[in-house]
Amino acid sequence: MSHQLTVDRRLAVGDAVGPFELRDPHGRPVTVDPGTSAATVVVFTSSGCPYALAWHDRIQELARDYSARGVRTVQVFSNDPDAQPADRPEALARRVGNGELVGDVLVDGLQEQAQRWGATATPEVFVVDRDRVVRYHGAPDGDFDEPERRADWVRDALDAVLEGRPVDRPDTSPAGCSVKWRVELLWWEGCPSHDDAERLLRSALGSLTRSDVVVRRVRVDDDDQATERQFPGSPTFQVGGRDLFPSPAAPALGCRIYSRPGGRVGPLPDGDDLQVRLGEVLARPWDLPGWTDFRHA
């Protein structure tokens, strides 16, 4: 069976990105607008990934070195906290208090920004210019085990952006741990299909060998919740707030109807189709087309 993938969702060099808001580890809202800085470095990272920790000091040094030149560094923690406890807000607050993290430290609790940017790894770096255009995407440098590299791929990109010239190496393969994703199964008690939906979901994740993915059931009880979660009916499968089966239906408490092969409809999606869509949104760096493992190359 062939499947049509839903959307090319990953930001690439040359794409525009607008402002966004996340909360710091203390729960305070912080707005990031690349249009207000000479350049913005957005790093999706983790406190529990050995690759992110190996590159950690280089990223902090870069943030200090370029802040005087108007560069804003934003470190985003998107991992599900059940899968990576070291990225829980209270743990990040301690690291901030100890002076271990430089610049903005933000918690992507719903994983919406990781999905919006298309991040797959920790660490994964984006450099955005004042025009809000991505000018570099990829790894900090060519080897996590060589501190003397000093995140030189990002430094080279920043120097080019600040000097108004093209970036010589604008795109590299992200290299590190995979983002620790969560799939949310939204359901309403008025429909009897939610237990079967969870079994279908876990079967699809098993076929993808994705035991690292957290499954969380979210009960929707009223119209306000349905509107807040953009819930078009039960069951709904979401990753980072993104419906795996986008629907034009208005948010409502009701039973959802899925199109199935052969023109049929049913209360659950086709299992093969669900598996393909999960594979798309839960991609790891090495799942991406053209990915190159340059580490120690």
Legacy VTK file of the C-alpha trace (Angstrom):
# vtk DataFile Version 3.0
C-alpha trace
ASCII
DATASET POLYDATA
POINTS 297 float
0.000 0.000 0.000
1.325 3.453 -0.867
0.822 6.397 1.473
0.869 10.129 0.915
2.931 11.852 3.593
1.105 14.770 5.102
3.576 17.651 5.054
7.217 18.570 4.583
7.528 19.880 8.113
11.252 20.431 8.669
12.693 23.911 8.498
15.525 24.132 6.018
18.139 26.730 5.139
16.389 29.609 3.399
13.077 29.116 5.226
11.533 31.913 7.272
10.634 31.424 10.915
8.514 33.768 12.981
8.513 34.627 16.683
7.595 31.999 19.231
6.960 31.809 22.952
8.039 29.202 25.490
8.500 29.175 29.245
11.714 29.190 31.203
12.339 26.500 33.860
10.496 28.647 36.427
7.374 28.829 34.261
7.831 32.425 33.083
6.903 33.128 29.440
9.724 34.188 27.119
9.263 35.436 23.554
11.945 34.748 20.963
11.825 36.988 17.885
14.839 36.566 15.588
13.979 39.909 13.990
15.148 41.742 17.117
18.720 40.372 17.192
21.670 40.563 14.837
21.418 36.765 14.706
19.770 34.066 16.782
21.188 30.646 17.594
18.507 28.100 18.476
19.873 24.864 19.932
17.636 21.901 20.655
19.539 20.143 23.397
19.351 17.911 26.463
20.892 17.518 29.893
20.913 13.734 29.578
22.316 13.121 26.100
26.051 12.277 26.008
26.496 14.046 22.670
24.805 17.209 23.921
26.963 17.089 27.049
30.113 16.591 24.980
29.300 19.715 22.924
27.880 21.596 25.915
30.900 23.711 26.886
31.476 24.725 23.271
27.903 25.996 22.952
28.143 27.999 26.196
31.462 29.507 25.129
29.966 30.454 21.768
27.006 32.116 23.499
29.334 34.202 25.653
31.642 35.113 22.778
28.894 36.330 20.439
26.524 38.025 22.877
28.489 41.288 22.623
27.893 41.209 18.856
24.127 41.148 19.297
23.652 37.392 18.952
20.962 35.756 21.060
21.454 32.109 22.033
18.360 30.068 22.862
18.677 26.564 24.292
15.451 24.585 23.926
14.698 21.418 25.898
11.995 19.399 24.137
12.470 15.853 25.413
9.525 14.232 27.135
10.387 14.408 30.864
9.279 10.823 31.487
11.740 9.602 28.882
14.499 12.019 29.941
14.129 13.105 33.605
17.273 15.248 33.391
15.311 17.676 31.216
12.548 18.307 33.737
12.063 22.017 34.574
13.269 21.630 38.163
16.493 19.980 36.976
17.044 22.721 34.397
16.386 25.391 37.027
19.211 23.946 39.107
21.566 24.041 36.125
20.637 27.648 35.417
21.161 28.516 39.078
24.593 26.901 38.958
25.574 29.007 35.939
25.876 25.991 33.646
23.640 27.361 30.875
24.145 30.639 29.016
21.471 32.680 27.250
17.801 31.790 27.171
16.914 28.354 28.547
13.418 27.316 27.482
11.200 24.298 28.076
9.245 22.989 25.091
6.819 21.062 27.264
4.299 20.295 24.507
7.080 19.556 21.979
5.423 22.037 19.618
8.617 23.876 18.719
10.553 20.681 18.097
7.810 19.721 15.640
7.605 23.224 14.164
11.330 23.379 13.498
11.584 19.705 12.570
14.281 18.974 15.128
15.345 15.342 15.373
18.515 15.421 17.506
20.130 16.772 20.630
22.043 18.855 19.933
20.647 20.344 16.712
21.502 23.925 15.802
19.733 26.583 13.724
21.227 30.015 12.967
18.614 32.613 11.999
19.418 36.083 10.674
17.710 39.408 11.443
15.371 38.855 8.496
14.121 35.722 10.313
15.620 33.411 7.688
17.444 30.180 8.581
21.052 30.483 7.383
22.601 27.410 9.025
21.227 24.093 10.217
22.982 21.033 11.609
25.656 20.033 14.091
27.846 22.381 16.161
30.992 21.088 14.444
32.481 17.973 12.921
33.340 15.947 16.035
31.847 15.863 19.532
35.127 14.403 20.828
37.385 17.270 19.714
36.865 20.263 22.034
39.334 22.321 20.018
36.740 22.485 17.229
34.861 25.069 19.382
31.545 24.675 17.510
33.359 26.056 14.475
30.581 25.304 11.979
28.226 27.533 13.951
30.907 30.184 14.473
31.650 30.273 10.748
27.951 30.657 9.997
27.547 33.457 12.545
30.552 35.337 11.215
29.100 35.161 7.709
25.652 36.311 8.825
27.053 39.191 10.867
29.267 40.272 7.957
26.435 40.038 5.443
27.918 37.318 3.255
26.741 33.819 2.305
27.433 30.947 4.674
30.040 28.627 3.151
28.676 25.497 4.843
24.973 26.193 5.419
23.726 22.665 6.042
25.191 19.660 7.854
23.681 16.472 9.229
22.454 16.729 12.825
24.329 14.243 14.997
23.446 13.233 18.520
20.732 11.541 20.522
17.255 11.420 19.037
14.581 13.704 20.473
12.572 11.761 23.043
9.059 12.041 21.679
5.608 11.623 23.180
2.452 10.586 21.320
-0.772 11.801 22.882
-3.956 9.827 22.418
-6.873 12.205 22.944
-10.204 10.543 23.723
-13.758 11.205 24.863
-15.665 8.770 27.024
-18.693 8.888 24.724
-16.841 6.787 22.137
-15.886 3.157 22.801
-12.857 3.069 20.497
-10.120 4.520 22.713
-8.817 1.223 24.098
-8.588 -0.214 20.581
-6.908 3.025 19.502
-4.204 2.613 22.137
-3.600 -0.981 21.088
-3.332 0.121 17.458
-0.920 2.908 18.416
1.324 0.660 20.470
1.330 -1.935 17.690
2.413 0.707 15.165
5.197 1.923 17.471
6.288 -1.674 18.001
6.518 -2.206 14.249
8.711 0.893 14.071
10.833 -0.447 16.978
10.175 2.786 18.859
10.029 1.655 22.468
11.596 5.030 23.373
8.373 6.897 22.524
6.088 7.752 25.439
2.339 7.182 24.949
0.083 9.426 27.000
-3.696 9.220 27.106
-5.443 12.607 27.378
-9.130 12.592 28.300
-11.183 15.429 26.801
-14.277 16.148 28.890
-15.785 19.426 27.674
-16.023 21.816 24.758
-13.396 24.167 26.197
-10.860 21.344 26.334
-11.824 20.279 22.829
-11.179 23.788 21.538
-7.925 24.182 23.455
-6.553 20.889 22.142
-8.037 21.196 18.634
-9.851 17.930 19.176
-12.070 17.008 16.187
-13.325 13.791 17.756
-12.334 10.613 19.547
-9.782 9.141 19.141
-7.191 11.687 17.948
-3.444 11.057 17.684
-1.168 14.069 18.260
2.581 14.682 18.392
3.706 18.145 19.470
0.124 19.367 19.156
0.038 18.214 15.527
-2.828 15.973 14.469
-1.414 12.994 12.580
-4.576 12.994 10.473
-5.363 16.682 9.901
-9.102 17.292 9.857
-11.167 20.288 8.732
-13.796 19.421 11.339
-14.407 21.950 14.108
-13.371 20.931 17.630
-16.177 18.949 19.219
-17.031 16.121 21.579
-17.927 13.250 19.297
-16.742 10.085 17.609
-14.215 10.520 14.847
-14.547 8.964 11.396
-11.405 7.855 9.560
-11.064 7.108 5.849
-9.663 3.675 5.183
-8.400 1.830 2.099
-10.920 0.940 -0.562
-13.186 3.876 0.211
-14.245 2.452 3.545
-14.623 4.434 6.768
-14.239 3.410 10.379
-13.667 4.583 13.958
-9.885 3.985 13.694
-7.305 4.790 11.026
-5.635 2.140 8.926
-2.738 0.661 10.914
-0.247 0.890 8.051
-1.173 4.525 7.455
-0.743 5.311 11.150
2.675 3.665 11.113
3.848 5.754 8.145
2.689 9.006 9.711
4.304 8.143 13.020
7.550 7.376 11.223
7.432 10.817 9.632
6.879 12.873 12.778
9.056 10.741 15.072
12.046 10.655 12.740
15.522 10.263 14.202
18.537 11.914 12.548
19.603 8.689 10.860
16.093 8.244 9.427
16.397 11.396 7.310
17.166 11.178 3.584
20.800 11.956 2.860
21.891 11.832 6.489
25.651 11.436 6.849
27.357 10.245 10.004
30.490 12.384 9.959
31.478 11.665 13.563
35.096 10.494 13.649
35.018 10.395 9.844
LINES 1 298
297 0 1 2 3 4 5 6 7 8 9 10 11 12 13 14 15 16 17 18 19 20 21 22 23 24 25 26 27 28 29 30 31 32 33 34 35 36 37 38 39 40 41 42 43 44 45 46 47 48 49 50 51 52 53 54 55 56 57 58 59 60 61 62 63 64 65 66 67 68 69 70 71 72 73 74 75 76 77 78 79 80 81 82 83 84 85 86 87 88 89 90 91 92 93 94 95 96 97 98 99 100 101 102 103 104 105 106 107 108 109 110 111 112 113 114 115 116 117 118 119 120 121 122 123 124 125 126 127 128 129 130 131 132 133 134 135 136 137 138 139 140 141 142 143 144 145 146 147 148 149 150 151 152 153 154 155 156 157 158 159 160 161 162 163 164 165 166 167 168 169 170 171 172 173 174 175 176 177 178 179 180 181 182 183 184 185 186 187 188 189 190 191 192 193 194 195 196 197 198 199 200 201 202 203 204 205 206 207 208 209 210 211 212 213 214 215 216 217 218 219 220 221 222 223 224 225 226 227 228 229 230 231 232 233 234 235 236 237 238 239 240 241 242 243 244 245 246 247 248 249 250 251 252 253 254 255 256 257 258 259 260 261 262 263 264 265 266 267 268 269 270 271 272 273 274 275 276 277 278 279 280 281 282 283 284 285 286 287 288 289 290 291 292 293 294 295 296
